[in-house]
């Protein structure tokens, strides 16, 4: 799963102000830098329309509330559309990050309400992998939702980065991470689903999984009944097909889990569900452009 | 416990280059900002000498290795001393942060080895609190060391910030955090020790506690035998005195734990141990300036 996203697009928005991306800087005193004290969203863009914008803003708003960052995310769309136009993006990815702002140097935000920093960038859509995903069972536990709101996209990426590097060490594309209790949670940057006897299963958010927007939409679009729960690797072993969901990549077939030697034939399921998602994207575009 | 640290000193070092602090900026693409993908150290400075520099660099080096950030922290002292001189700091705090650098936009660092960003700042020493610390038992679990190297000072501060805000909501100064298993770990920004029948107890790092430099030095200086372990609130309830340790603040007496209603008389112990620490600081200065 290639996530290099290396092309830099000409413009970046900082608190609504257009900057040349080479000059898009923040203070070293920004708590987003000091502590990862913020959130982000990565939103796929099709025909210059951010897909499932409302779902992304719902999650972002929930995260801002959980972190007590005083920012109204419901008014961001005009800025986002302006940036897509300025960077001439029709197909790509919009990245929005909101961090707490510049405040005290200790953990306690002081004063309690700071002026947050809102960054918007556009990115190329990552290339879809040419082969089905090989998973490595990570030694890095998923962080518990009792430690922080793991269902939101927090700017706290060390756990995911470590799991991902470990997977690559073992010749795999992605890491499968479980909770401290051994329940399947998610991949380092994707939710996981699997099909068994006509039912599509996925990890409940209590596992530490992100409330992925693609996860949420797939649960609505799925032609199979969906069951969320706390499952173990035994459940996964019995699966007929396994997929990952990620907003920027869509739905990816999973081929195997190492070092356990589990293998699946998942391409047909991924193709079927991606077709439903693509139809949904098209439908959303038709609704957006009457 | 006041951590506002608000005074901005004139100069900041970025990768060894002196910048006016108002112009100390980093790219929005720095992984330290995007994901909190980095580490920091907060080192007390006395008579322009960073106290226990070697211990801080040992922990920083261990963290860089755990995160696979390619940076040799053993050569930073000349830069640090230069900054202390430029900012005319004799008494204060030196903050060093090392983040992974600018790379891919996904969790996987790509290429694997990036050019890290090293920031050095000086801060005022925080004012010591006028009264003994009131702790609030946090609803936010400490993150497990099986999720990431919690013994190092990771730039992943959301858990600590949430715990601290919650404590302040309840009229307390600091949060006491436990592991998922209910073992005492630490406060949001300090290690915890308690005295019972002539033995000084502290939480083992397996609880998710930071390998605090003040914790480490106190274990060496303590006139009481020290036992590390996985303890519960029952152990704390039986304690005769409770203290917190933090590099910038030294040793703080703890008065109570709410909402449990535990109370202690800890000022004498804190005074005794701070006197030992102050003697150690003086001794380190005499050794540094022959």
Interface residues (C-beta under 8 A of the other chain):
Chain A: X1 X3 X4 X5 X6 X8 X12 X14 X24 X25 X26 X27 X28 X29 X30 X31 X32 X33 X34 X35 X36 X37 X40 X66 X67 X68 X95 X97 X99 X104 X105 X106 X107 X108 X109 X110 X112 X119 X121 X123 X126 X139 X140 X141 X142 X143 X144 X146 X147 X148 X154 X155 X156 X157 X158 X159 X160 X161 X162 X163 X164 X165 X168 X180 X188 X189
Chain B: X1 X3 X4 X5 X6 X8 X12 X14 X24 X25 X26 X27 X28 X29 X30 X31 X32 X33 X34 X35 X36 X37 X40 X66 X67 X68 X95 X97 X99 X104 X105 X106 X107 X108 X109 X110 X112 X119 X121 X123 X126 X139 X140 X141 X142 X143 X144 X146 X147 X148 X154 X155 X156 X157 X158 X159 X160 X161 X162 X163 X164 X165 X168 X180 X188 X189
